[in-house]
């Protein structure tokens, strides 16, 4: 059976709080898929009036919104990343369209170019 590529997919997963005290079931973007783990970026429905340079807005009026599987305007928080076991994924909601994938790649590249 062919392996399904998960990169670019939006999944539902118990995403850990940054202080690791708990986790909350949330949508997250798969940035990288390893053999048993995935690297995810947090997605929130709480939009800031002043998004950061690492935020990507997924607006309900954008072309790729329906494909995302999200229900409301949301923001991908590229500064909130976690590596978790694939088996923790509850389900797949949707996928980013090519324009949003390109924006994610550009912002991630910019973020890590400061190393």
N, C-alpha and C positions, 0 to 999 in steps of 0.2 A: 504494500500500500504506500502511496506517495505521502511524503511528509508535508503537512500544511504549514506554510510560512506564516508566522504570527507577527512579524515585525510590521508595524503600522496599524495593527488591530487595536480596537478598544475593547478591553475586557473588564469584567466585574471581579473584584478581588478584595479580600480584607487588607487594606493598605495600612501599614504601621504609622502611628503618630511619630513625629520626629524625636520625641523623648522616649520612645519605645515602651510606654506604659500600657498601651492598648492598640487596637486596630479597628478601623471602621470599614464596612463594606462600601466600596467606591468604584467608580470607573477609573481606569488607568490606561495609558497608552503604552504598548509594547515597543520599546526602543531597540531591544536586542534579545534574541532567543539563543540560549545555550542548550547544552544537552539536557540538563535537568532544571535549570533556572531561567528566569526571564528578568530583564532589567526594565523597570516600569517608571513612567512619569505620572504623577498625581494629576487628576482632573477634578476641578471643582466647579460648582454652579454659582459660587460667590464671586461675582465680578467686581473688580476694583475700579474706582473712577479714574485711577492712575495706574494702569498696568505696568509691570516692570519690563525690562528689556528681555527677560527670559520667559515672559508669558505669551501664549498664543491663544487668541480668542477664537472660539468656534461659535459663530453667530447663527441663530435659527434662520436668518434670511440669506445665508451664504449657500452657494450651489451645492457644496458637499455635505451640508448638514444632515440631510435624510440618511445618507450612507453611513454617517457616524454612529447611528443608533442612540444618540443622546436625546433627551426629552426637552431640555431647556438650553438657553445660551450657557456656554461653559468656557472655562479657561484651562489650558494645559499648562501646568506649572513645571517648567523644565528645571527649576532649581529644587524640586522635591522629587528625588529619584530613589528607588529602592530595588534591591535584588531579592527575589523571592522564588520559592519552589514553584514550578509550573503546576504541580498538582493542587496548589491553593486557588487556582483560577476557577471561579464559579461558573462563568459562562462568557460568551463572546457577544458584545453588543453591536459592533459594526467595525468600520474601518475609515481611516482618513483618506480623503481624495488626494490626488497627485499634487495639487497646489499646496495643501496643508502639510503633506509629507516634505515637500521642498522647503517650506518655511521652517519646519522642525529641524531639518538637516542644516540649514543655514545658521539658525540660532545656536544649535549644539556645537557646530564647528567654531563659531565665534566665541562661545563660552570656553571651550577647551583650548583655544589658541592662546589664551592668556597664561597657560602653564609654563 
